[in-house]
Amino acid sequence: MMKNKLKYFLLLAVVIITYASCKKENDYRYKFSESGFISNFDLRRYYKGSDLSLNADAIGGATSIRGVVVSDFRSGNSVAGLIALQNSRINGTADSLRGISFNIGAAASNYVPGDSLHIKLDGGVLKRIDGVLQITGLTNSAITKVASGRIIKLQAANTSAILANPDRYESTLVAINNAVYDPEPAGDVIYSGDKILNDGFGLATLRTSANATFANTAVQPSGNFTGVVYVTGTGTSKKIEYRMRTAEDFFYVPMPKLSPAIISGFLVDPNGTDGNYEYVQFLATKDIDFAATPFSVYTSNNAGATTFPTLGWNTGALRTYKFNLTSGTVKKGEFFYVGGAGQRINGSASTVIPASKWISSVNYTTVPGANGVGDVTGNLLANSGNVAGIAIFEGINVTPNSIPLDVIFYGGANGSFYTAGPPEYGLRITITDKFATYAGKVPQEYYGKGTNDVSKRFAGFPAAVSFARLGGVYKATKGGWESVRTMISVPLTNTSVLSAIETGGVTSLIDK
């Protein structure tokens, strides 16, 4: 009897699991047949590279689509005939925002950003024209405007991310931050025509029609752009066509001034004892006499953190540790080091790094941080757990409002690093290859605020007894990044020499 009951329950469990798995796979098709509406996320999945005639049978029972208009014809710079409509899955994941364009001819100009539309899909054709996925064959009679003034969700993305995943960003409103013109404008240059934007990750073509109301407006050299993204071409010939809707879609942000030193690597887990042997590597972008122009270096360790850094980088105790750089010299293009007094490449038994390369070395296991910022610690740089950070500041009189010259974060996604308040506080960032101090026009001056979220850190920790090498190209004349830094773990031995951490894929300079 007991054996029969056991068989019954096992069979019942199999039926339940099988039903649940089938429901998970087909749950959105079920919702289509119930509500009739399909999201852009799911509609895009039905497109397999050839024209798709739209009807309920072809798209899982769906008959309509609803979303918010992001294109704007009032300034004369939208793609002729195309409504760009974005939406998210109902009860879907946070990253389900997608866009699709509808080609309805002159009637497209009837709709403005924030209009909420319901569009019947029957009789339309989902196809790519010049690389852009769009729905053709519908007329204005298929569209019902149900509301206006709806909030538009703005995505922020770099050019590399857009090209790597065009389906995610195409026909949506996207902010491209910290971009400059390539080449730099010479003299009075206006928006009209095609201009190339470079955000350090890649290129986008900013396209402005000659009859746009802002076509004759003079461009400014750098800043944050907001616009509708289209991706044209295929394969390696894919290009971003980017269209601002109005002149207000640009927000001037000056690029950061040239930082005399940039973070190029670090060692978090040396062979043997960590204490006194962890360090940060910097690359000088100009000649520096630290006695004449001192700097400060901070590390942030969030291991086990449950309190927020109310004084920012100056929070001290177990959260942050400070070094003052007040003596020594370094030449442009040379590496220098800040960290433990052990001054070795990979722990106590390894090769010594020449003393001339150490601008500040402190036995942090017995000596508190400079100016009282930081308790003694056996683990200056985290090698597991929560997010950790490194920053360099100009001068030694740093306050919670001071802006770093360069800053990075690495490690886990969690930790106590920012609170929105009031009062608002956290670890300040600056414009780098990873961070933007504005998203469009919205200030976001802390790590963890706005688009400076956990995705902008170097994810994970370097492997044990490995140097974290940050490869990238920095513009040594004006500042800013030509190509972004990536983190690579370089295995070290006790006999490793400086070439292991100072050559081959390290951060380099370009004179521009």
C-alpha positions in Angstrom: 0.0 0.0 0.0 2.8 2.4 1.0 4.6 1.6 -2.2 1.6 2.3 -4.3 1.1 5.7 -2.6 4.8 6.5 -3.2 4.3 5.7 -6.9 1.2 7.9 -7.0 3.0 10.9 -5.5 6.0 10.5 -7.8 3.7 10.4 -10.8 1.9 13.4 -9.6 5.2 15.3 -9.1 6.3 14.4 -12.7 2.9 15.7 -14.0 3.2 18.9 -12.1 6.8 19.5 -13.1 6.0 18.8 -16.7 3.0 21.1 -16.7 5.1 23.9 -15.0 7.9 23.6 -17.5 5.5 23.7 -20.4 3.7 26.6 -18.9 6.9 28.5 -18.5 7.8 28.0 -22.1 4.4 29.0 -23.5 3.2 31.4 -20.9 3.4 34.4 -23.1 1.7 32.7 -26.0 -1.2 32.0 -23.5 -1.3 35.7 -22.6 -1.3 36.7 -26.2 -4.5 34.7 -26.8 -6.1 36.1 -23.7 -5.2 39.8 -24.1 -4.4 39.9 -27.8 -1.4 42.1 -27.2 2.2 41.1 -27.8 5.4 42.9 -26.6 8.1 44.1 -28.9 10.5 41.7 -27.1 8.4 38.7 -28.1 7.4 39.9 -31.6 11.1 40.3 -32.4 11.6 36.7 -31.5 9.2 35.6 -34.3 11.3 37.3 -36.9 13.7 34.7 -38.4 15.5 36.7 -41.1 12.8 36.8 -43.8 9.5 38.7 -44.2 6.8 37.6 -41.8 3.2 38.2 -42.6 1.4 39.2 -39.4 -1.7 37.4 -38.2 -2.8 35.7 -35.0 -1.7 32.2 -36.2 1.8 33.5 -37.1 2.5 35.2 -33.7 1.0 33.0 -31.0 -2.6 34.3 -31.0 -1.6 38.0 -30.7 -3.6 40.5 -32.7 -2.3 43.9 -31.5 0.7 45.7 -30.0 0.7 48.7 -27.5 3.5 51.0 -26.6 4.8 54.6 -26.2 5.9 56.7 -29.1 9.6 58.0 -28.9 10.0 59.5 -32.4 9.2 63.2 -32.9 8.4 64.7 -36.3 7.9 68.2 -35.0 11.5 69.2 -35.4 11.9 67.6 -38.8 14.6 65.0 -37.9 12.7 61.7 -37.7 13.0 59.0 -40.4 10.3 59.7 -42.9 7.2 57.6 -42.4 8.5 55.7 -39.3 6.9 55.7 -35.9 9.4 54.4 -33.3 7.4 52.6 -30.6 8.8 51.1 -27.4 7.3 48.9 -24.7 8.2 46.2 -22.2 6.7 42.8 -21.4 3.8 43.0 -18.9 5.2 41.4 -15.7 8.4 40.8 -17.7 12.0 41.2 -16.8 13.5 44.6 -16.2 15.6 44.4 -19.4 12.6 43.6 -21.7 12.3 47.1 -23.0 12.4 46.9 -26.8 11.4 49.0 -29.8 9.9 48.5 -33.3 9.3 51.0 -36.0 6.0 51.2 -38.0 6.1 52.5 -41.5 2.7 54.2 -42.1 3.9 57.1 -44.4 2.9 60.7 -43.8 0.5 59.8 -41.0 3.5 59.0 -38.8 3.7 62.8 -38.1 0.4 62.7 -36.3 2.0 61.2 -33.2 4.4 62.7 -30.7 6.6 61.4 -27.9 4.6 60.1 -25.0 1.6 59.1 -27.1 0.3 55.7 -26.0 -0.9 53.7 -29.0 -2.8 50.5 -29.6 -2.0 49.1 -33.1 -3.7 46.2 -34.8 -1.2 44.0 -36.5 -3.3 41.9 -38.9 -2.2 42.5 -42.5 1.2 44.0 -41.6 4.5 42.6 -42.6 7.5 42.4 -40.3 10.6 42.9 -42.3 14.0 44.6 -42.5 14.5 47.6 -44.7 18.1 48.9 -44.9 18.8 46.8 -41.8 16.0 48.3 -39.7 13.3 45.9 -38.4 9.9 47.5 -39.1 6.3 46.7 -39.7 4.9 47.7 -43.1 1.6 47.3 -44.8 -0.5 49.0 -42.1 -2.4 52.3 -42.4 -3.3 54.9 -39.9 -6.7 53.2 -39.4 -5.0 50.4 -37.6 -3.8 52.8 -34.8 -5.8 54.0 -31.8 -4.3 56.7 -29.6 -5.4 55.9 -26.0 -3.4 58.5 -24.0 -0.7 61.2 -24.3 2.0 62.5 -22.1 3.1 59.0 -20.9 6.6 58.8 -19.3 9.3 57.5 -21.7 11.9 55.2 -20.3 15.4 56.3 -21.4 18.1 53.7 -21.8 21.7 54.5 -21.6 24.1 52.5 -23.7 27.6 52.8 -25.2 28.1 52.3 -28.9 29.8 48.9 -28.4 26.8 47.5 -26.5 24.4 48.8 -29.2 26.3 47.1 -32.0 26.7 43.9 -30.0 22.9 43.7 -29.4 21.1 45.9 -31.9 17.7 44.2 -31.2 17.8 45.5 -27.7 18.3 49.2 -28.6 16.9 49.6 -32.1 13.9 52.0 -32.4 14.2 53.0 -28.7 15.3 56.2 -27.0 18.9 55.9 -25.9 21.4 58.2 -24.2 25.0 58.0 -25.5 27.0 59.7 -22.8 30.5 61.3 -22.7 30.8 61.5 -26.5 33.0 63.7 -28.7 33.0 64.4 -32.4 35.5 62.4 -34.4 37.3 64.3 -35.9 37.0 67.3 -33.5 35.1 70.2 -35.1 37.3 72.9 -36.5 35.7 76.3 -36.5 32.0 76.9 -36.6 30.3 73.5 -37.3 26.5 73.0 -37.4 24.4 69.9 -36.8 23.2 69.6 -40.4 24.4 66.4 -42.1 26.3 63.4 -40.8 28.7 63.7 -37.8 30.6 60.9 -36.2 30.4 60.5 -32.4 33.0 58.7 -30.4 32.2 57.6 -26.9 35.4 55.7 -26.3 33.6 52.4 -27.0 33.0 52.9 -30.8 31.4 55.2 -33.3 27.9 56.3 -34.2 26.6 58.5 -37.0 24.7 61.5 -35.7 22.3 62.2 -38.6 20.6 65.6 -38.9 18.3 66.4 -41.8 19.0 69.7 -43.6 15.4 70.9 -42.9 15.5 70.0 -39.1 14.7 73.1 -37.0 18.1 72.8 -35.2 20.1 71.9 -38.4 21.9 75.3 -38.3 22.6 75.2 -34.6 26.3 75.2 -33.8 27.6 71.9 -32.2 29.5 71.9 -28.9 32.6 69.7 -28.6 31.4 67.1 -26.1 28.5 65.9 -24.0 25.6 63.6 -23.6 23.3 62.9 -26.5 19.7 61.5 -26.5 18.1 60.1 -29.6 16.4 57.3 -31.4 18.7 54.4 -32.4 18.6 52.7 -35.8 21.2 50.0 -36.8 21.8 49.7 -40.5 23.8 47.1 -42.4 24.6 43.6 -41.4 27.6 41.7 -40.0 30.8 43.7 -39.7 29.2 46.5 -41.8 26.6 47.3 -39.1 26.5 51.0 -38.3 24.6 53.1 -35.8 22.3 55.8 -37.2 21.5 58.1 -34.3 18.8 60.8 -34.5 18.3 63.5 -32.0 14.7 64.7 -31.9 15.3 68.3 -30.8 18.2 70.5 -29.9 17.4 69.8 -26.3 18.4 66.2 -26.8 22.0 67.4 -26.4 23.5 68.3 -23.0 26.9 69.8 -22.8 29.3 68.0 -20.5 33.0 69.0 -20.7 35.3 66.1 -20.9 37.4 65.6 -17.8 40.7 67.5 -17.7 43.8 65.5 -18.3 44.5 63.3 -15.3 48.3 63.2 -14.6 48.0 59.6 -13.5 45.5 56.8 -14.3 44.9 53.5 -12.7 46.4 50.7 -14.8 46.4 47.7 -12.5 46.4 46.3 -9.0 47.3 43.2 -6.9 44.7 42.0 -4.4 45.8 38.5 -3.5 49.7 38.1 -3.5 51.4 34.8 -2.7 51.4 34.2 1.0 50.2 36.9 3.4 48.2 39.7 1.8 49.1 42.3 4.5 51.7 44.8 3.5 52.1 43.4 -0.1 49.0 44.6 -1.9 49.4 47.5 -4.3 48.0 49.7 -7.1 49.8 50.5 -10.3 49.4 53.8 -12.0 50.5 55.2 -15.4 51.8 58.8 -15.6 50.3 60.7 -18.5 52.8 63.6 -17.9 55.9 64.4 -15.9 55.0 64.7 -12.2 56.9 66.1 -9.3 54.8 65.0 -6.3 56.5 67.4 -3.9 55.2 70.3 -6.2 51.8 68.7 -7.1 50.8 66.2 -4.4 48.0 63.6 -4.9 45.9 61.3 -2.8 45.0 57.7 -3.4 42.1 55.9 -1.7 41.0 52.3 -1.6 37.6 51.1 -0.7 36.9 47.7 0.8 33.2 46.8 1.3 33.9 43.3 2.7 31.0 42.7 5.2 29.9 46.3 4.9 26.5 47.1 6.4 26.9 50.9 6.8 27.0 53.5 4.1 30.1 55.7 3.4 28.6 58.9 4.9 31.8 60.8 4.4 32.4 59.3 0.9 36.0 58.3 0.3 36.9 59.9 3.7 34.7 57.5 5.6 37.8 55.6 6.8 37.7 52.9 9.6 37.4 49.6 7.8 35.8 51.1 4.7 38.4 53.3 3.1 42.2 53.8 3.4 44.1 56.9 2.2 47.7 57.4 0.9 49.3 60.8 0.4 51.7 61.2 -2.5 53.9 64.1 -1.6 57.4 63.2 -2.8 59.2 61.5 -5.7 59.1 62.1 -9.4 57.9 60.1 -12.5 58.1 60.7 -16.2 55.3 60.6 -18.7 54.6 57.0 -19.8 56.2 55.5 -16.7 54.4 53.2 -14.2 54.6 53.9 -10.5 53.2 52.1 -7.4 51.2 52.9 -4.2 50.6 50.3 -1.5 52.3 48.1 1.1 55.8 48.7 2.4 56.8 45.2 1.2 57.4 46.6 -2.3 57.4 43.2 -4.0 55.7 42.0 -7.2 54.0 39.0 -5.6 54.3 38.7 -1.8 57.2 38.4 0.7 59.3 35.8 -1.2 59.1 37.4 -4.7 61.1 39.9 -6.8 61.5 43.4 -5.4 60.0 46.4 -7.3 62.6 49.1 -7.5 62.2 51.7 -4.7 62.3 54.5 -7.2 59.0 53.3 -8.6 57.2 53.5 -5.2 55.7 57.0 -4.7 54.0 55.9 -1.5 54.5 52.7 0.4 53.0 52.2 3.9 52.8 49.1 6.1 49.0 49.4 6.4 48.9 46.4 8.8 50.5 48.7 11.5 50.0 52.3 10.3 46.6 54.0 9.9 45.7 55.8 6.6 46.9 59.3 5.9 45.1 62.1 7.8 43.4 59.5 9.9 41.4 58.0 7.0 41.5 54.2 7.4 42.2 51.8 10.3 45.1 49.4 10.1 44.1 46.4 8.1 45.5 43.1 6.8 43.4 43.4 3.6 43.8 46.7 1.8 42.3 45.5 -1.5 39.3 43.1 -1.3 39.8 39.7 -3.1 36.3 38.3 -2.5 32.8 39.4 -1.6 31.4 42.9 -2.1 32.5 45.6 -4.6 35.8 47.4 -4.0 37.2 50.6 -5.4 40.3 52.7 -6.1 40.4 56.4 -6.7 43.1 59.1 -7.2 42.6 62.8 -6.3 44.4 65.9 -7.0 45.9 67.3 -3.8 45.7 65.9 -0.2 42.9 68.1 1.1 40.1 65.9 -0.1 36.5 66.4 1.1 33.3 64.4 0.5 32.5 66.7 -2.4 35.9 66.4 -4.1 35.9 64.8 -7.6 38.5 62.1 -8.3 40.7 62.3 -11.3 40.3 58.6 -12.0 38.3 55.9 -10.3 37.5 52.2 -10.8 35.4 49.6 -9.0 35.8 45.8 -9.2 34.6 42.6 -7.5 31.1 41.6 -6.4 27.9 43.4 -7.2 26.8 44.1 -3.6 28.0 46.3 -0.7 27.1 49.5 1.0 28.3 52.2 -1.4 25.4 54.6 -2.0 22.2 55.9 -0.5 19.8 58.2 -2.3 18.8 60.0 0.9 18.1 62.5 1.9 20.8 63.1 2.8 22.5 61.6 -0.3 26.0 60.2 0.1 28.4 57.7 -1.4 31.6 57.3 -3.2 32.0 60.0 -5.9 33.0 59.1 -9.4 34.2 61.2 -12.4 33.8 60.8 -16.2 35.9 57.8 -17.1 35.8 54.9 -19.6 33.2 53.4 -17.2 31.3 56.2 -15.6 29.2 59.3 -16.6 28.4 62.1 -14.2 25.2 62.8 -16.1 22.7 60.5 -17.8 21.4 62.9 -20.4 20.7 65.9 -18.2 20.2 64.0 -14.9 23.2 64.3 -12.5 24.6 61.0 -11.2 27.8 61.8 -9.3 28.1 58.6 -7.2 28.9 55.0 -7.9 25.6 53.2 -7.7 23.5 56.2 -8.9 21.6 56.2 -12.2 23.5 54.5 -15.0 26.6 54.2 -12.8 25.2 50.9 -11.6 27.0 47.6 -10.7 27.4 46.7 -14.4 30.0 49.5 -14.7 32.5 47.8 -12.4 35.1 45.3 -13.5 33.0 42.2 -12.6 34.6 39.7 -10.4 38.0 39.4 -8.8 41.4 38.7 -10.3 42.6 35.1 -9.8 44.7 34.3 -6.8 48.4 35.4 -7.1 47.5 37.2 -10.3 48.0 40.9 -11.2 44.9 42.6 -12.5 46.0 44.3 -15.7 43.8 47.1 -17.0 44.4 47.4 -20.7 43.1 50.5 -22.5 44.3 53.6 -24.5 44.3 57.0 -22.8 44.5 60.3 -24.7 47.6 62.0 -23.1 47.1 65.4 -24.6 43.5 66.3 -23.8 42.4 63.5 -21.5 39.7 60.8 -21.9 39.8 57.3 -23.3 40.4 56.3 -26.9 39.5 52.7 -26.0 38.2 51.4 -22.7 40.0 49.4 -20.0 39.4 45.7 -19.6 40.6 43.6 -16.7 42.8 40.6 -17.3 44.4 38.4 -14.7 48.1 37.9 -15.2 49.5 34.9 -13.2 52.6 35.8 -11.2 55.4 33.7 -9.7 58.0 34.6 -7.1 60.5 35.2 -9.9 58.2 37.3 -12.1 59.9 40.5 -13.3 58.4 43.9 -14.0 57.8 43.0 -17.6 55.0 40.7 -16.4 53.0 43.7 -15.2 54.3 46.5 -17.3 54.2 45.2 -20.9 51.8 43.3 -23.1 48.2 44.6 -23.1 48.7 47.2 -20.3 47.2 50.6 -20.4 49.0 52.8 -22.9 49.0 56.5 -24.0 48.2 58.1 -27.3 49.2 61.8 -28.0 45.8 63.3 -29.0 
